[in-house]
């Protein structure tokens, strides 16, 4: 067989295969398969969760005082009928550290807008508790936390809500994949997509209960995102229910939290070294550094907060 005949035969085979694939695709489109039905069922679950939670969701905006200029945007959700809101600390850090320059406002899905005040912050777990400025004139729907006695199961479906890239309120489906290994503070490994603008939004189970708070994603991977466990948000709510709003820059509070982190880091490092010496080892060394629990050395890339 000469080259021209061989090329013609190859081209004919490729065209036949393409035509067969197109026919198969058309056939699949005309008759839904069981997999398609399952996908539709999952979407219906996401729709139900979103519709039930929609009135409890807010966008949290940082704006310059006296101007309409927006400097950052994140998300949050009501956790009490009297207007308490949970979000991430990094979402509102500008307003917390420079209250003379920035204000905070919340915006609901239907466009209602009102100021908010900072009650409490938890820098170590990247959380904040806010108070709606119009709380004395209205009542709010609130999301509840999942009972700690019902831990999530590996692979359980959860739904993350937020306003990705400030294009609109949205829900993202994903799965619970356990707790993040080698994390200094507990974080949930969420097998789903988080985007900028979703920080501080709730992650809900199929019953609409809060299981976590959106916080970060890996920039070098797909569908690798992280949630702050709901237990820390619930604890912050309990501590801050009767707290007075922060009136001055939060530098002192932030410094206190960072000192606590440094002490815990030192204590954990010393404990790790003592265990290594007691077992007759010097510790796992890599590039001249000792690896301790909660740290990574080689090849580690930081997660990106999704504000």
BALO-255567 format. One record per residue (C-alpha): residue number from 1; residue in three letters; chain; x, z, y. Coordinates in nm, 3 decimals. Example, Ala and Ser with C-alpha at 12.3 -4.5 7.8 and 13.67 -1.06 7.14 Angstrom:
+-----+------+-------+---------+---------+---------+
:  nr : rest : kette :      c1 :      c3 :      c2 :
+-----+------+-------+---------+---------+---------+
:   1 :  Ala :     A :   1.230 :   0.780 :  -0.450 :
:   2 :  Ser :     A :   1.367 :   0.714 :  -0.106 :
+-----+------+-------+---------+---------+---------+
***
This chain:
+-----+------+-------+---------+---------+---------+
:  nr : rest : kette :      c1 :      c3 :      c2 :
+-----+------+-------+---------+---------+---------+
:   1 :  Unk :     A :   0.000 :   0.000 :   0.000 :
:   2 :  Unk :     A :   0.154 :  -0.110 :   0.333 :
:   3 :  Unk :     A :   0.154 :   0.117 :   0.641 :
:   4 :  Unk :     A :  -0.144 :  -0.048 :   0.816 :
:   5 :  Unk :     A :  -0.367 :  -0.016 :   0.508 :
:   6 :  Unk :     A :  -0.256 :   0.347 :   0.460 :
:   7 :  Unk :     A :  -0.332 :   0.430 :   0.826 :
:   8 :  Unk :     A :  -0.675 :   0.261 :   0.805 :
:   9 :  Unk :     A :  -0.759 :   0.458 :   0.490 :
:  10 :  Unk :     A :  -0.650 :   0.787 :   0.652 :
:  11 :  Unk :     A :  -0.850 :   0.715 :   0.969 :
:  12 :  Unk :     A :  -1.160 :   0.630 :   0.763 :
:  13 :  Unk :     A :  -1.130 :   0.955 :   0.567 :
:  14 :  Unk :     A :  -1.094 :   1.158 :   0.888 :
:  15 :  Unk :     A :  -1.403 :   0.992 :   1.041 :
:  16 :  Unk :     A :  -1.603 :   1.057 :   0.725 :
:  17 :  Unk :     A :  -1.500 :   1.420 :   0.727 :
:  18 :  Unk :     A :  -1.594 :   1.455 :   1.093 :
:  19 :  Unk :     A :  -1.934 :   1.298 :   1.031 :
:  20 :  Unk :     A :  -1.993 :   1.532 :   0.736 :
:  21 :  Unk :     A :  -1.902 :   1.837 :   0.948 :
:  22 :  Unk :     A :  -2.139 :   1.725 :   1.225 :
:  23 :  Unk :     A :  -2.418 :   1.673 :   0.970 :
:  24 :  Unk :     A :  -2.355 :   2.019 :   0.826 :
:  25 :  Unk :     A :  -2.360 :   2.174 :   1.174 :
:  26 :  Unk :     A :  -2.690 :   2.004 :   1.254 :
:  27 :  Unk :     A :  -2.831 :   2.119 :   0.922 :
:  28 :  Unk :     A :  -2.725 :   2.478 :   0.996 :
:  29 :  Unk :     A :  -2.879 :   2.460 :   1.340 :
:  30 :  Unk :     A :  -3.214 :   2.340 :   1.203 :
:  31 :  Unk :     A :  -3.238 :   2.615 :   0.942 :
:  32 :  Unk :     A :  -3.114 :   2.969 :   1.027 :
:  33 :  Unk :     A :  -2.912 :   3.139 :   0.759 :
:  34 :  Unk :     A :  -2.934 :   3.507 :   0.667 :
:  35 :  Unk :     A :  -2.621 :   3.570 :   0.877 :
:  36 :  Unk :     A :  -2.798 :   3.427 :   1.182 :
:  37 :  Unk :     A :  -3.095 :   3.654 :   1.122 :
:  38 :  Unk :     A :  -2.864 :   3.956 :   1.098 :
:  39 :  Unk :     A :  -2.698 :   3.860 :   1.426 :
:  40 :  Unk :     A :  -3.037 :   3.836 :   1.595 :
:  41 :  Unk :     A :  -3.126 :   4.181 :   1.461 :
:  42 :  Unk :     A :  -2.808 :   4.328 :   1.612 :
:  43 :  Unk :     A :  -2.888 :   4.168 :   1.948 :
:  44 :  Unk :     A :  -3.235 :   4.321 :   1.937 :
:  45 :  Unk :     A :  -3.076 :   4.664 :   1.884 :
:  46 :  Unk :     A :  -2.850 :   4.610 :   2.185 :
:  47 :  Unk :     A :  -3.147 :   4.500 :   2.391 :
:  48 :  Unk :     A :  -3.343 :   4.810 :   2.295 :
:  49 :  Unk :     A :  -3.052 :   5.042 :   2.381 :
:  50 :  Unk :     A :  -3.000 :   4.870 :   2.716 :
:  51 :  Unk :     A :  -3.367 :   4.876 :   2.813 :
:  52 :  Unk :     A :  -3.393 :   5.246 :   2.729 :
:  53 :  Unk :     A :  -3.078 :   5.333 :   2.927 :
:  54 :  Unk :     A :  -3.114 :   5.095 :   3.223 :
:  55 :  Unk :     A :  -3.269 :   5.346 :   3.462 :
:  56 :  Unk :     A :  -2.991 :   5.598 :   3.393 :
:  57 :  Unk :     A :  -2.704 :   5.362 :   3.480 :
:  58 :  Unk :     A :  -2.532 :   5.331 :   3.817 :
:  59 :  Unk :     A :  -2.248 :   5.140 :   3.971 :
:  60 :  Unk :     A :  -2.008 :   5.368 :   4.160 :
:  61 :  Unk :     A :  -1.854 :   5.207 :   4.467 :
:  62 :  Unk :     A :  -1.573 :   5.331 :   4.691 :
:  63 :  Unk :     A :  -1.612 :   5.205 :   5.047 :
:  64 :  Unk :     A :  -1.418 :   5.250 :   5.368 :
:  65 :  Unk :     A :  -1.577 :   5.495 :   5.609 :
:  66 :  Unk :     A :  -1.776 :   5.326 :   5.882 :
:  67 :  Unk :     A :  -1.746 :   4.984 :   5.721 :
:  68 :  Unk :     A :  -1.920 :   4.783 :   5.453 :
:  69 :  Unk :     A :  -1.584 :   4.701 :   5.294 :
:  70 :  Unk :     A :  -1.568 :   4.793 :   4.925 :
:  71 :  Unk :     A :  -1.225 :   4.902 :   4.798 :
:  72 :  Unk :     A :  -1.303 :   4.965 :   4.431 :
:  73 :  Unk :     A :  -1.592 :   4.970 :   4.188 :
:  74 :  Unk :     A :  -1.665 :   5.139 :   3.859 :
:  75 :  Unk :     A :  -1.959 :   5.274 :   3.665 :
:  76 :  Unk :     A :  -2.139 :   5.597 :   3.585 :
:  77 :  Unk :     A :  -2.455 :   5.742 :   3.434 :
:  78 :  Unk :     A :  -2.701 :   6.020 :   3.507 :
:  79 :  Unk :     A :  -2.669 :   6.326 :   3.282 :
:  80 :  Unk :     A :  -2.930 :   6.551 :   3.444 :
:  81 :  Unk :     A :  -3.269 :   6.519 :   3.609 :
:  82 :  Unk :     A :  -3.133 :   6.670 :   3.931 :
:  83 :  Unk :     A :  -2.890 :   6.383 :   3.996 :
:  84 :  Unk :     A :  -2.562 :   6.470 :   3.825 :
:  85 :  Unk :     A :  -2.352 :   6.166 :   3.733 :
:  86 :  Unk :     A :  -2.054 :   6.131 :   3.497 :
:  87 :  Unk :     A :  -1.783 :   5.874 :   3.565 :
:  88 :  Unk :     A :  -1.404 :   5.835 :   3.534 :
:  89 :  Unk :     A :  -1.166 :   6.010 :   3.772 :
:  90 :  Unk :     A :  -0.969 :   5.689 :   3.825 :
:  91 :  Unk :     A :  -1.287 :   5.516 :   3.945 :
:  92 :  Unk :     A :  -1.313 :   5.749 :   4.246 :
:  93 :  Unk :     A :  -0.956 :   5.872 :   4.287 :
:  94 :  Unk :     A :  -0.921 :   5.710 :   4.631 :
:  95 :  Unk :     A :  -1.222 :   5.902 :   4.761 :
:  96 :  Unk :     A :  -1.104 :   6.223 :   4.593 :
:  97 :  Unk :     A :  -0.755 :   6.208 :   4.744 :
:  98 :  Unk :     A :  -0.844 :   6.053 :   5.081 :
:  99 :  Unk :     A :  -1.199 :   6.167 :   5.166 :
: 100 :  Unk :     A :  -1.132 :   6.111 :   5.536 :
: 101 :  Unk :     A :  -1.098 :   5.738 :   5.470 :
: 102 :  Unk :     A :  -1.337 :   5.668 :   5.183 :
: 103 :  Unk :     A :  -1.699 :   5.731 :   5.091 :
: 104 :  Unk :     A :  -1.872 :   5.700 :   4.755 :
: 105 :  Unk :     A :  -2.210 :   5.541 :   4.692 :
: 106 :  Unk :     A :  -2.406 :   5.469 :   4.378 :
: 107 :  Unk :     A :  -2.617 :   5.158 :   4.319 :
: 108 :  Unk :     A :  -2.885 :   5.133 :   4.048 :
: 109 :  Unk :     A :  -2.977 :   4.827 :   3.844 :
: 110 :  Unk :     A :  -3.270 :   4.757 :   4.077 :
: 111 :  Unk :     A :  -3.051 :   4.778 :   4.389 :
: 112 :  Unk :     A :  -3.130 :   5.129 :   4.514 :
: 113 :  Unk :     A :  -2.830 :   5.279 :   4.692 :
: 114 :  Unk :     A :  -2.738 :   5.631 :   4.800 :
: 115 :  Unk :     A :  -2.424 :   5.838 :   4.873 :
: 116 :  Unk :     A :  -2.265 :   6.061 :   4.610 :
: 117 :  Unk :     A :  -2.043 :   6.371 :   4.632 :
: 118 :  Unk :     A :  -1.765 :   6.481 :   4.396 :
: 119 :  Unk :     A :  -1.832 :   6.816 :   4.225 :
: 120 :  Unk :     A :  -1.563 :   6.841 :   3.958 :
: 121 :  Unk :     A :  -1.275 :   6.633 :   3.823 :
: 122 :  Unk :     A :  -1.092 :   6.640 :   3.491 :
: 123 :  Unk :     A :  -0.769 :   6.449 :   3.546 :
: 124 :  Unk :     A :  -0.637 :   6.503 :   3.193 :
: 125 :  Unk :     A :  -0.938 :   6.337 :   3.030 :
: 126 :  Unk :     A :  -1.003 :   6.100 :   3.322 :
: 127 :  Unk :     A :  -1.352 :   6.228 :   3.400 :
: 128 :  Unk :     A :  -1.547 :   6.323 :   3.710 :
: 129 :  Unk :     A :  -1.882 :   6.485 :   3.781 :
: 130 :  Unk :     A :  -2.075 :   6.361 :   4.085 :
: 131 :  Unk :     A :  -2.395 :   6.457 :   4.265 :
: 132 :  Unk :     A :  -2.641 :   6.201 :   4.399 :
: 133 :  Unk :     A :  -2.697 :   6.240 :   4.772 :
: 134 :  Unk :     A :  -3.072 :   6.183 :   4.740 :
: 135 :  Unk :     A :  -3.117 :   6.441 :   4.463 :
: 136 :  Unk :     A :  -3.344 :   6.662 :   4.673 :
: 137 :  Unk :     A :  -3.600 :   6.388 :   4.728 :
: 138 :  Unk :     A :  -3.633 :   6.243 :   4.378 :
: 139 :  Unk :     A :  -3.599 :   6.311 :   4.006 :
: 140 :  Unk :     A :  -3.378 :   6.110 :   3.775 :
: 141 :  Unk :     A :  -3.390 :   5.990 :   3.416 :
: 142 :  Unk :     A :  -3.087 :   6.121 :   3.228 :
: 143 :  Unk :     A :  -2.896 :   6.027 :   2.916 :
: 144 :  Unk :     A :  -2.842 :   6.291 :   2.648 :
: 145 :  Unk :     A :  -2.529 :   6.359 :   2.448 :
: 146 :  Unk :     A :  -2.512 :   6.311 :   2.073 :
: 147 :  Unk :     A :  -2.511 :   6.635 :   1.878 :
: 148 :  Unk :     A :  -2.154 :   6.731 :   1.784 :
: 149 :  Unk :     A :  -2.286 :   6.832 :   1.442 :
: 150 :  Unk :     A :  -2.346 :   6.460 :   1.374 :
: 151 :  Unk :     A :  -2.001 :   6.298 :   1.388 :
: 152 :  Unk :     A :  -1.976 :   5.921 :   1.404 :
: 153 :  Unk :     A :  -1.905 :   5.737 :   1.081 :
: 154 :  Unk :     A :  -1.632 :   5.475 :   1.048 :
: 155 :  Unk :     A :  -1.781 :   5.137 :   1.135 :
: 156 :  Unk :     A :  -2.091 :   5.280 :   1.300 :
: 157 :  Unk :     A :  -2.225 :   5.049 :   1.568 :
: 158 :  Unk :     A :  -2.207 :   5.169 :   1.927 :
: 159 :  Unk :     A :  -2.294 :   5.006 :   2.258 :
: 160 :  Unk :     A :  -2.088 :   5.019 :   2.576 :
: 161 :  Unk :     A :  -2.262 :   4.969 :   2.910 :
: 162 :  Unk :     A :  -2.122 :   4.876 :   3.248 :
: 163 :  Unk :     A :  -2.092 :   4.609 :   3.514 :
: 164 :  Unk :     A :  -1.804 :   4.386 :   3.399 :
: 165 :  Unk :     A :  -1.618 :   4.225 :   3.689 :
: 166 :  Unk :     A :  -1.910 :   4.320 :   3.917 :
: 167 :  Unk :     A :  -2.124 :   4.032 :   3.785 :
: 168 :  Unk :     A :  -2.418 :   4.241 :   3.663 :
: 169 :  Unk :     A :  -2.525 :   4.530 :   3.441 :
: 170 :  Unk :     A :  -2.445 :   4.448 :   3.079 :
: 171 :  Unk :     A :  -2.414 :   4.587 :   2.726 :
: 172 :  Unk :     A :  -2.127 :   4.524 :   2.484 :
: 173 :  Unk :     A :  -2.163 :   4.577 :   2.111 :
: 174 :  Unk :     A :  -1.880 :   4.721 :   1.905 :
: 175 :  Unk :     A :  -1.788 :   4.965 :   1.631 :
: 176 :  Unk :     A :  -1.650 :   5.314 :   1.600 :
: 177 :  Unk :     A :  -1.307 :   5.293 :   1.436 :
: 178 :  Unk :     A :  -1.210 :   5.658 :   1.435 :
: 179 :  Unk :     A :  -0.988 :   5.848 :   1.675 :
: 180 :  Unk :     A :  -0.677 :   5.688 :   1.824 :
: 181 :  Unk :     A :  -0.363 :   5.787 :   1.637 :
: 182 :  Unk :     A :  -0.063 :   5.917 :   1.832 :
: 183 :  Unk :     A :  -0.277 :   5.981 :   2.139 :
: 184 :  Unk :     A :  -0.181 :   6.289 :   2.338 :
: 185 :  Unk :     A :  -0.543 :   6.358 :   2.426 :
: 186 :  Unk :     A :  -0.831 :   6.263 :   2.194 :
: 187 :  Unk :     A :  -0.968 :   5.914 :   2.246 :
: 188 :  Unk :     A :  -1.211 :   5.701 :   2.045 :
: 189 :  Unk :     A :  -1.095 :   5.363 :   1.916 :
: 190 :  Unk :     A :  -1.379 :   5.130 :   2.018 :
: 191 :  Unk :     A :  -1.377 :   4.794 :   1.840 :
: 192 :  Unk :     A :  -1.539 :   4.605 :   2.126 :
: 193 :  Unk :     A :  -1.462 :   4.445 :   2.460 :
: 194 :  Unk :     A :  -1.430 :   4.637 :   2.785 :
: 195 :  Unk :     A :  -1.369 :   4.464 :   3.117 :
: 196 :  Unk :     A :  -1.290 :   4.565 :   3.472 :
: 197 :  Unk :     A :  -1.592 :   4.736 :   3.630 :
: 198 :  Unk :     A :  -1.700 :   4.912 :   3.311 :
: 199 :  Unk :     A :  -1.489 :   5.226 :   3.355 :
: 200 :  Unk :     A :  -1.706 :   5.537 :   3.358 :
: 201 :  Unk :     A :  -1.994 :   5.371 :   3.178 :
: 202 :  Unk :     A :  -2.151 :   5.532 :   2.871 :
: 203 :  Unk :     A :  -2.102 :   5.430 :   2.510 :
: 204 :  Unk :     A :  -2.422 :   5.495 :   2.316 :
: 205 :  Unk :     A :  -2.522 :   5.516 :   1.952 :
: 206 :  Unk :     A :  -2.826 :   5.330 :   1.821 :
: 207 :  Unk :     A :  -3.051 :   5.617 :   1.928 :
: 208 :  Unk :     A :  -2.931 :   5.591 :   2.288 :
: 209 :  Unk :     A :  -2.722 :   5.910 :   2.278 :
: 210 :  Unk :     A :  -2.389 :   5.925 :   2.461 :
: 211 :  Unk :     A :  -2.090 :   5.928 :   2.224 :
: 212 :  Unk :     A :  -1.816 :   5.841 :   2.472 :
: 213 :  Unk :     A :  -1.720 :   5.723 :   2.819 :
: 214 :  Unk :     A :  -1.550 :   5.387 :   2.880 :
: 215 :  Unk :     A :  -1.194 :   5.439 :   2.998 :
: 216 :  Unk :     A :  -0.937 :   5.174 :   2.899 :
: 217 :  Unk :     A :  -0.841 :   4.873 :   2.689 :
: 218 :  Unk :     A :  -0.521 :   4.726 :   2.547 :
: 219 :  Unk :     A :  -0.400 :   4.430 :   2.751 :
: 220 :  Unk :     A :  -0.206 :   4.278 :   2.461 :
: 221 :  Unk :     A :  -0.491 :   4.272 :   2.208 :
: 222 :  Unk :     A :  -0.851 :   4.166 :   2.160 :
: 223 :  Unk :     A :  -1.137 :   4.410 :   2.099 :
: 224 :  Unk :     A :  -0.909 :   4.715 :   2.124 :
: 225 :  Unk :     A :  -1.069 :   4.954 :   2.370 :
: 226 :  Unk :     A :  -1.082 :   5.327 :   2.424 :
: 227 :  Unk :     A :  -1.347 :   5.587 :   2.503 :
: 228 :  Unk :     A :  -1.325 :   5.948 :   2.617 :
: 229 :  Unk :     A :  -1.517 :   6.152 :   2.356 :
: 230 :  Unk :     A :  -1.854 :   6.272 :   2.488 :
: 231 :  Unk :     A :  -1.766 :   6.634 :   2.413 :
: 232 :  Unk :     A :  -1.535 :   6.644 :   2.717 :
: 233 :  Unk :     A :  -1.802 :   6.497 :   2.944 :
: 234 :  Unk :     A :  -2.055 :   6.753 :   2.817 :
: 235 :  Unk :     A :  -1.806 :   7.036 :   2.883 :
: 236 :  Unk :     A :  -1.743 :   6.907 :   3.236 :
: 237 :  Unk :     A :  -2.118 :   6.899 :   3.297 :
: 238 :  Unk :     A :  -2.152 :   7.262 :   3.191 :
: 239 :  Unk :     A :  -1.865 :   7.373 :   3.416 :
: 240 :  Unk :     A :  -1.983 :   7.177 :   3.716 :
: 241 :  Unk :     A :  -2.360 :   7.228 :   3.720 :
: 242 :  Unk :     A :  -2.344 :   7.484 :   4.000 :
: 243 :  Unk :     A :  -2.016 :   7.374 :   4.158 :
: 244 :  Unk :     A :  -1.998 :   7.304 :   4.528 :
: 245 :  Unk :     A :  -1.889 :   6.954 :   4.637 :
: 246 :  Unk :     A :  -1.520 :   6.899 :   4.709 :
: 247 :  Unk :     A :  -1.477 :   6.910 :   5.086 :
: 248 :  Unk :     A :  -1.101 :   6.853 :   5.110 :
: 249 :  Unk :     A :  -0.849 :   6.619 :   4.944 :
: 250 :  Unk :     A :  -0.815 :   6.699 :   4.573 :
: 251 :  Unk :     A :  -0.434 :   6.710 :   4.569 :
: 252 :  Unk :     A :  -0.428 :   7.078 :   4.474 :
: 253 :  Unk :     A :  -0.668 :   7.025 :   4.183 :
: 254 :  Unk :     A :  -0.476 :   6.722 :   4.060 :
: 255 :  Unk :     A :  -0.146 :   6.911 :   4.082 :
: 256 :  Unk :     A :  -0.293 :   7.200 :   3.882 :
: 257 :  Unk :     A :  -0.407 :   6.965 :   3.607 :
: 258 :  Unk :     A :  -0.070 :   6.788 :   3.598 :
: 259 :  Unk :     A :   0.111 :   7.122 :   3.567 :
: 260 :  Unk :     A :  -0.114 :   7.210 :   3.273 :
: 261 :  Unk :     A :  -0.029 :   6.875 :   3.116 :
: 262 :  Unk :     A :   0.344 :   6.931 :   3.165 :
: 263 :  Unk :     A :   0.325 :   7.274 :   3.005 :
: 264 :  Unk :     A :   0.130 :   7.141 :   2.709 :
: 265 :  Unk :     A :   0.371 :   6.850 :   2.671 :
: 266 :  Unk :     A :   0.670 :   7.086 :   2.674 :
: 267 :  Unk :     A :   0.506 :   7.324 :   2.428 :
: 268 :  Unk :     A :   0.422 :   7.042 :   2.189 :
: 269 :  Unk :     A :   0.770 :   6.896 :   2.212 :
: 270 :  Unk :     A :   0.936 :   7.232 :   2.142 :
: 271 :  Unk :     A :   0.701 :   7.293 :   1.849 :
: 272 :  Unk :     A :   0.788 :   6.953 :   1.705 :
: 273 :  Unk :     A :   1.161 :   7.018 :   1.740 :
: 274 :  Unk :     A :   1.131 :   7.358 :   1.570 :
: 275 :  Unk :     A :   0.946 :   7.204 :   1.278 :
: 276 :  Unk :     A :   1.214 :   6.936 :   1.249 :
: 277 :  Unk :     A :   1.495 :   7.194 :   1.249 :
: 278 :  Unk :     A :   1.310 :   7.415 :   1.000 :
: 279 :  Unk :     A :   1.274 :   7.125 :   0.760 :
: 280 :  Unk :     A :   1.643 :   7.040 :   0.786 :
: 281 :  Unk :     A :   1.595 :   6.724 :   0.992 :
: 282 :  Unk :     A :   1.694 :   6.641 :   1.345 :
: 283 :  Unk :     A :   1.372 :   6.463 :   1.413 :
: 284 :  Unk :     A :   1.288 :   6.096 :   1.402 :
: 285 :  Unk :     A :   1.528 :   5.928 :   1.641 :
: 286 :  Unk :     A :   1.484 :   5.584 :   1.782 :
: 287 :  Unk :     A :   1.706 :   5.449 :   2.059 :
: 288 :  Unk :     A :   1.834 :   5.800 :   2.123 :
: 289 :  Unk :     A :   1.498 :   5.962 :   2.185 :
: 290 :  Unk :     A :   1.307 :   6.207 :   1.972 :
: 291 :  Unk :     A :   0.957 :   6.099 :   1.881 :
: 292 :  Unk :     A :   0.704 :   6.374 :   1.917 :
: 293 :  Unk :     A :   0.333 :   6.369 :   1.838 :
: 294 :  Unk :     A :   0.138 :   6.177 :   2.097 :
: 295 :  Unk :     A :   0.433 :   5.961 :   2.206 :
: 296 :  Unk :     A :   0.548 :   5.612 :   2.121 :
: 297 :  Unk :     A :   0.883 :   5.454 :   2.195 :
: 298 :  Unk :     A :   0.958 :   5.110 :   2.067 :
: 299 :  Unk :     A :   0.712 :   4.834 :   2.141 :
: 300 :  Unk :     A :   0.460 :   5.062 :   2.310 :
: 301 :  Unk :     A :   0.247 :   4.909 :   2.583 :
: 302 :  Unk :     A :   0.021 :   5.113 :   2.804 :
: 303 :  Unk :     A :  -0.352 :   5.070 :   2.799 :
: 304 :  Unk :     A :  -0.517 :   4.938 :   3.112 :
: 305 :  Unk :     A :  -0.796 :   5.133 :   3.276 :
: 306 :  Unk :     A :  -1.097 :   4.907 :   3.312 :
: 307 :  Unk :     A :  -1.200 :   4.993 :   3.668 :
+-----+------+-------+---------+---------+---------+
***
